[in-house]
Amino acid sequence: MTYPLLFRPIFKDKVWGGRALEALGKKLPPGNIGESWELVDLDSTSASGGGGGAEHSIIDNGPLAGKPVREAIKKWGPDLLGATKLTPTGAFPLLVKFLDAREHLSIQVHPSPEFCKRDPSAHLKTECWYILATNKVDGHEPVIFKGLKPGVTREQLDAAVKNETVPQVMQSYPAIVGECHNLPSGTIHALGAGAVVAEVQTPSDTTFRVYDWAKEYGRKGRELHIAQTLACTDLGPPPPLARLKPGEQTARLVTTEFFRVDEWRLASNESRDFAKLPARAFVLMMLRGTLDIRGSGNRFQPVALKAGDTALLPASLLRDSSLLATSDCTLLVVETGAPG
């Protein structure tokens, strides 16, 4: 019998991380925790990204508690996935996280579709950031680095790399709570210091780093991938940011060929069902407040969510489930797989 799945977060210590995820209710281990991996199903990760080993989220509730998410996929199959397609290796097709940038993340780009056609070892990585919280760092408001300034050529980007002036050719946007930035593969970008975000991405960790802020932070810079970055970077404008308009309670924030992200806001005691959603697996990321996922006819025991929790809602439950807000709340509703 399917039911909504909760997961144990996987924490990643990062040189740029901090302790801000404690405000989301996370019980952090010691260190500079930059990432909380909320739902992941990877047989391998990069050494600089996930640490080099496999990462599979562990279920934290119900009869499957203690089992990896891959076990639910094998056990429930179409009841869990609906029309959602797994990766070629049989893995869940999304990776979702919370990120805390105490310092700037590296300026980087993920392989463009054209690059991947030439290099089968490279994998697309499309992601988006929903800004949850911001804090001034050294008196500066946080920003999102996204795309090159208008008119910057590949030759000018190359010169900026050689002169270590890459930030000067980047566009930057104020990091504003409630705004969402779409970052398709090929978009050069960096998360700025002082921003806490929810991230939805395809499960690839092919990353080409071109600037690591080594001189700004007095640290040893990591390996750069200059030729790959020059080959992959899209010189055009990046996608515009998105957010709810005044008075809206629901809005589409991101549409890609891999996932769609909606924001839902519910007032205390308000209910919302999933009847109009397509028959796919959905990920619910709680950003603020509390709610219960309830099944009709006692289909399953109610599942309580609070800020910082992430749930996987099986496709078979979409017609038999609803949300009941137990306080004013905000969540991201993420459709897995290509839009219909």
Helices and strands as residue ranges (DSSP letters): E 5-8, E 10-18, G 20-24, E 33-39, E 41-42, E 55-56, E 58-59, H 69-76, H 78-81, E 95-101, E 107-109, H 113-118, E 127-134, E 143-148, H 154-163, G 166-169, E 170-174, E 180-183, E 189-191, E 195-201, E 208-211, H 214-217, H 226-232, E 250-255, E 259-266, E 271-273, E 282-288, E 290-295, G 296-298, E 303-306, E 310-313, G 315-317, E 321-325, E 329-336
